Structure formats: structure tokens, C-alpha cells
Amino acid sequence: MFRIPSLLLVIWLVIGAIAAGQRHYYTGGHGSCAKDADIIVTILAGPLNYAGVNPKVHNCHVPQPSK
């Protein structure tokens, strides 16, 4: 019963990961918060990347631990 939706989700995410790779998001050194967020939103966008969607994160604020 859950097999088809799970398979579709995996395919969706794999397509997004391929799109991130084609944009060379995985190359280079240690990424910034914004670059890491770009990778995540590109993967989540999946096949929409090939329909003209180009998700970007311009500002990224990471909470600092309390002292």
C-alpha cells in the first residue's frame, strides 16, 4: 500500500540530487550555510528543477549555541 508513494518519493529525491550535481553544487571545498541550503532545496524541488525552478537561499542564519 505504501510501496508506490515511497518509490515515487525516492525517485523525486534522486532526480533532485542529479540536478544538484549538474549544477556542480557538490564540488568545491567546505560549503557555506547558503550553499548547503541550496543543495537541500534543489534536491527537494526534484523534477521541478527541469521545469525552470531554480531554488536559491540567499541568507542563512544558523543559531549559535548558548554559553
N, C-alpha and C positions, 0 to 999 in steps of 0.2 A: 504494500500500500504506500509506504514512504519511499520506495525504491526509485521511482521515476522523478519525483521532485528533488530528491537528494542527488541523483545523477545530473539533472539539469543545473543544479546549483554548482556542482563541481565543474561542469563544462563551462558555465558562465565565468567562474573564477579563473579557470585555466586560460580562457580567451583573454581576460583582463591581464593576466600575468604575461601572456605573449605580447600584448600591446605595450605593456610597460617595458619589456625587453626590446621591442622595436624602437622605442623612444630612448633607448640607452640609459634608462634610469638605474640599472644595476651596475653600470661601470663607474669607475672612479673610486676615490677613497671613501672615508667615513662621511656619510651624508649629514646634512643639517636636518633640523626638525621639519622644515618645509619640504625638503626633498623626500624625506621618509614619508611624509603625509601625502605627497604627490603620488608616490608608488602605491600607497594604500588605496587612495581614491580612484586611481586608474584601474587597479585590479577589481575594485568593487563595481566600477562602471561596466566592466565586462565588454560585451559586444557593442555597447553604445559608443565605444571609442572609435569604431569603424563607421559610425553614423554621423560623425562630426563632433562628438562630445570630446572636449579636451579639459578634463578637470584639473584645476591647479589650486594649490593652497599657498597664498601669498604671505600670510602671517601665521606664525605658530608660537604659542606660548606654553611652555612646559612649566607646570607648577614646581616650585622649589620646596625641598623638604624643610620642615620646621627645625629650629635649632634646639 
